[in-house]
Amino acid sequence: MRALHSLSQLEGLTIWGDNNIDHDGWYELRILLESGGCKLKQLCLSENNYIRNEGLDVLSNGLRGIGSSLKVLTLSDNSISNEGLSTLVEALQTCTSLERLH
């Protein structure tokens, strides 16, 4: 994840499948998103069953940093609980350019 910090022109990021990203990995993604170093238009995190509430909390904080540029967010086939969904909904309110949520 640390290598992503130098990709200022990055517009799309896909981290797909059960890839065992732990808390540290989600935290690094949050730092990338919050930094303003890239303005992602598409973020796909499908089938990341390890995202759970902890990862979703970290991700939601990161979403606040790219809310003005994100157009597509894909979170299908994840283990997101009602609590995690509530956190996500709050963060999505800052995503003013969001066109599609999967």
C-alpha positions in Angstrom: 0.0 0.0 0.0 2.8 2.5 0.8 3.8 2.5 -2.9 0.4 4.0 -3.8 1.2 7.3 -2.0 3.3 8.4 -5.0 0.5 7.9 -7.6 -1.0 11.3 -7.7 -2.6 10.7 -11.1 -4.4 7.5 -9.9 -8.1 7.6 -10.9 -9.1 4.1 -10.2 -8.2 1.5 -7.6 -9.4 -2.1 -7.3 -8.6 -4.3 -4.4 -10.7 -7.3 -5.2 -11.1 -10.6 -3.5 -10.2 -12.2 -0.2 -6.7 -10.8 0.1 -6.3 -10.8 3.9 -5.8 -7.0 4.2 -5.4 -6.4 7.9 -6.0 -3.2 10.0 -2.6 -1.8 8.9 -3.5 -2.2 5.3 -6.8 -0.5 5.6 -5.1 2.3 7.6 -2.6 2.8 4.8 -5.5 3.1 2.3 -7.1 5.6 4.6 -3.9 7.7 4.6 -3.8 7.6 0.8 -7.4 8.8 0.6 -7.2 11.4 3.2 -3.9 12.9 2.0 -5.4 14.5 -1.1 -2.5 13.0 -3.0 -4.9 11.3 -5.5 -8.4 12.0 -6.5 -9.9 8.6 -7.1 -12.9 8.5 -9.3 -13.5 4.7 -8.9 -12.8 2.6 -5.9 -13.6 -1.1 -6.0 -13.3 -3.2 -2.8 -15.6 -6.1 -3.8 -15.4 -9.5 -2.1 -13.1 -8.3 0.7 -14.6 -10.4 3.5 -11.9 -9.2 5.8 -13.0 -5.5 5.6 -15.5 -6.0 8.5 -16.4 -3.1 10.7 -12.8 -2.2 11.7 -11.8 -1.8 8.1 -15.0 -0.1 7.2 -14.4 2.5 9.9 -11.0 3.2 8.6 -12.3 3.3 5.0 -15.1 5.6 5.9 -12.7 8.2 7.3 -10.7 7.9 4.1 -13.8 8.5 2.0 -14.2 11.9 3.5 -10.9 12.8 1.9 -12.0 12.0 -1.7 -15.7 12.8 -1.5 -15.5 15.5 -4.1 -14.0 13.2 -6.8 -15.4 9.7 -6.2 -17.9 8.7 -8.8 -18.1 4.9 -8.3 -17.8 2.9 -5.1 -18.1 -0.9 -5.2 -18.4 -2.8 -2.0 -20.4 -5.8 -3.2 -20.0 -9.2 -1.5 -18.5 -8.0 1.7 -19.3 -8.9 5.3 -20.7 -5.5 6.3 -22.9 -5.4 9.4 -25.6 -2.9 10.2 -23.1 -1.0 12.4 -20.7 -0.8 9.5 -23.4 0.2 7.1 -24.3 3.1 9.4 -20.7 4.3 9.5 -20.5 4.1 5.7 -23.8 6.0 5.2 -22.4 8.9 7.3 -19.2 9.0 5.2 -21.1 8.8 1.9 -22.8 12.1 2.7 -19.5 13.8 1.9 -19.2 12.0 -1.5 -20.9 14.8 -3.4 -20.0 13.5 -6.9 -20.9 9.8 -6.3 -23.0 8.4 -9.2 -23.0 4.7 -8.5 -22.8 2.6 -5.3 -22.6 -1.2 -5.7 
